[in-house]
Amino acid sequence: MMPQMKPIGYVSTDTEKVPRHYTVSDVKGILNIHEKYIGALKDLEAGQRIVVIFLFHKSPEFTSDHLIQKASHHKKKHGVFSICSPLRPNPIGMSVLEVLHVKDGRIEVKGIDMIDGTPILDIKPYIQEKPA
């Protein structure tokens, strides 16, 4: 049986130019969480960081032609698993975002690198590794 994923919400953003990666983004947006999942937002607070797992819902079908790709900011081609291309065997993305405000199923965030309407699959806490 194939796993089936259902969005827990959707991204809202006004930006017309989406940054290529969350590490170079100052774009703000809203994660609109479906009503039945609002209770799961308990303990999310402004100032913390979250990992957002999302679907590259506008990416074309992946084929073997896309195993090696050249990103616009790289000089040479790389294997898809070594870059953050949205064109992947499973069109799943991940971003680490800063929480600005949480209220009524809306999480205001900074660091958006997703287009308006992007389906959100999951939210996880960002846990930074402690130095050895």
C-alpha positions, 0 to 999 in steps of 0.5 A: 500500500502506498502512503497517502499524504494530505495537506495540513494547510497551505502557504499564503505569501504576496511575494512574486519572486520566491527566493531559491532557498530559505537560508537566503530568504527574508520573505514573510508569509502565513502558514494557514493550518486546517481547522482540525489541526489547530490544536496541534499548534499548542506551544508554538511561539514567536521567536522559535524556528520550525521545520516545514515539510511541503509539496512541490505541487507545481513541479513537472513529473520527474524522469531519469533525465532529471537525475543530474541537474544544474542549479542556477547558482552552481557552475556544474551539474550535480546529482539531484540528491545533492541539491535542493531542486524542486524537481525530485523523484518525490516532490517534497521540500523542507524549509526552516522558518522563523515563527513571528506570530501564532493565532487562530490557525495562522502561523506568521513566518519569515524565510518563505521559499515557497509559492502562494498556495503550496500544500503543507504536509507537516511541521516539526520543531527545529532542533539544533545539534549541540556542539560536541 
